[in-house]
Amino acid sequence: MEHIVLTNGLKKSFKTQGKTVEAVRGVDLAVRRGEVFGFLGPNGAGKTTTLRMLTTLLTPDAGEATLAGCDLLKHPQRLRERIGYVSQAGGSDRGMSAWENLVLQGRLFGMNRHNAAAQAKALILAFDLEAIVDRKAATYSGGQRRRLDVALGMMHRPQLLFLDEPTTGLDPQNRARLWEEVRRLRDSGVTIFLTTHYLDEADALADRIAIMDQGKIEAEGSPRELKKQIAGDVVLLGLSADGAHNEKALELFSTQPYVREASYEQGHLRLYVHEGEATLPEILRLLDHAQIGLKTISLSQPTLDDVFLRQTGRSLQEA
Ligand SMILES: Nc1ncnc2c1ncn2[C@@H]1O[C@H](COP(=O)(O)OP(=O)(O)OP(=O)(O)O)[C@@H](O)[C@H]1O
């Protein structure tokens, strides 16, 4: 298996107002060539700091990395030519049109006028920007501007494209459209390294994901593999009981043979069970018997949030 990104023990701390923040505390990542790699984690987990190190914008305190065949520390310049980076803010100049932005970007990467124009034309078609190509970027909708940002990141034909939260702020339609474009880029051979807050996005788009929390990688694998670790179903019980009852309910269910794991948080008892449908009547019977009131009950397949919850004891949505 060829890896396009391999990191070993990457670390970065910041000192502010006499305090040290360990933003990244020894990160090992392996991204395969040609995949969409989703990088997930709550606010402040260290995703952007990792991304900024990998894209040469920040020097690591320790560790090493190889990207697209280049050593991060020894050959940053060569590495920059092989990767693209689309930051959260995007890279377009709003006073210029899509066409001007793209051609300028190509020229900045050392392309001659002819090559820059040819690549700009191809990207305008690929990202469906024909209708607005001569208008100033300041007049674009959020979705149009994002498409231009990604096109700009692709101008110098990178092998590896970093997208930092590409769909934040987009409406569902534009999100779906960008997902399609990311898939098409992947199908054309580009490796995509994507950070996101959205679990459904990582689930739908990423071939493999890494979940980061508090500066460390907590889990890595395909969404399917990760969810398989939590075999079975998740039953979520909304209890109307008070604190003492909740303790009792947790204790009660923890000892049932069909419950693999039970946890309690914010009024909800979460049970990981082998076969949800078959165990529901038994769960209801037990609650009734113990005289514990029930407000809601739901049965679902495990999500990436359940994976995160299991690793960290917190919900990614809430974190
Ligand atoms: N330049 C800096 N100076 C001081 N602290 C920093 C700096 N950059 C990041 N940090 C801190 O490092 C930690 C990790 O931040 P980082 O931006 O990498 O997280 P993130 O996972 O990208 O979060 P988000 O999803 O909110 O963008 C946070 O505690 C943050 O406050």
The ligand as an SDF file (V2000), in Angstrom:
LIG
                    3D

 31 33  0  0  0  0  0  0  0  0999 V2000
   -1.1430   30.4470   17.3430 N   0  0  0  0  0  0  0  0  0  0  0  0
   -1.6200   29.8910   18.4710 C   0  0  0  0  0  0  0  0  0  0  0  0
   -1.2880   30.3680   19.6830 N   0  0  0  0  0  0  0  0  0  0  0  0
   -1.7360   29.7950   20.8180 C   0  0  0  0  0  0  0  0  0  0  0  0
   -2.5770   28.7420   20.8440 N   0  0  0  0  0  0  0  0  0  0  0  0
   -2.9430   28.2160   19.6710 C   0  0  0  0  0  0  0  0  0  0  0  0
   -2.5070   28.7610   18.4110 C   0  0  0  0  0  0  0  0  0  0  0  0
   -3.0560   28.0380   17.4220 N   0  0  0  0  0  0  0  0  0  0  0  0
   -3.8110   27.0730   18.0160 C   0  0  0  0  0  0  0  0  0  0  0  0
   -3.7450   27.1880   19.3750 N   0  0  0  0  0  0  0  0  0  0  0  0
   -4.4260   26.3240   20.3560 C   0  0  0  0  0  0  0  0  0  0  0  0
   -4.1100   24.9890   20.0460 O   0  0  0  0  0  0  0  0  0  0  0  0
   -5.2390   24.1310   20.2240 C   0  0  0  0  0  0  0  0  0  0  0  0
   -5.5770   23.4150   18.9170 C   0  0  0  0  0  0  0  0  0  0  0  0
   -6.0890   24.3710   17.9850 O   0  0  0  0  0  0  0  0  0  0  0  0
   -6.4830   24.0190   16.4700 P   0  0  0  0  0  0  0  0  0  0  0  0
   -6.8540   25.2790   15.7960 O   0  0  0  0  0  0  0  0  0  0  0  0
   -5.4010   23.2140   15.8620 O   0  0  0  0  0  0  0  0  0  0  0  0
   -7.7610   23.1040   16.6830 O   0  0  0  0  0  0  0  0  0  0  0  0
   -8.8450   22.6060   15.6090 P   0  0  0  0  0  0  0  0  0  0  0  0
   -9.0400   21.1600   15.8820 O   0  0  0  0  0  0  0  0  0  0  0  0
   -8.4460   22.9900   14.2440 O   0  0  0  0  0  0  0  0  0  0  0  0
  -10.1400   23.4180   16.0510 O   0  0  0  0  0  0  0  0  0  0  0  0
  -11.3390   24.0270   15.1190 P   0  0  0  0  0  0  0  0  0  0  0  0
  -12.1400   22.8660   14.7140 O   0  0  0  0  0  0  0  0  0  0  0  0
  -12.0530   24.9030   16.0850 O   0  0  0  0  0  0  0  0  0  0  0  0
  -10.7210   24.7720   13.9830 O   0  0  0  0  0  0  0  0  0  0  0  0
   -6.3540   25.0310   20.7530 C   0  0  0  0  0  0  0  0  0  0  0  0
   -6.3480   24.9650   22.1590 O   0  0  0  0  0  0  0  0  0  0  0  0
   -5.9430   26.4040   20.2740 C   0  0  0  0  0  0  0  0  0  0  0  0
   -6.4430   27.4060   21.1350 O   0  0  0  0  0  0  0  0  0  0  0  0
  1  2  1  0
  2  3  1  0
  2  7  2  0
  3  4  2  0
  4  5  1  0
  5  6  2  0
  6  7  1  0
  6 10  1  0
  7  8  1  0
  8  9  2  0
  9 10  1  0
 10 11  1  0
 11 12  1  0
 11 30  1  0
 12 13  1  0
 13 14  1  0
 13 28  1  0
 14 15  1  0
 15 16  1  0
 16 17  2  0
 16 18  1  0
 16 19  1  0
 19 20  1  0
 20 21  2  0
 20 22  1  0
 20 23  1  0
 23 24  1  0
 24 25  2  0
 24 26  1  0
 24 27  1  0
 28 29  1  0
 28 30  1  0
 30 31  1  0
M  END
$$$$
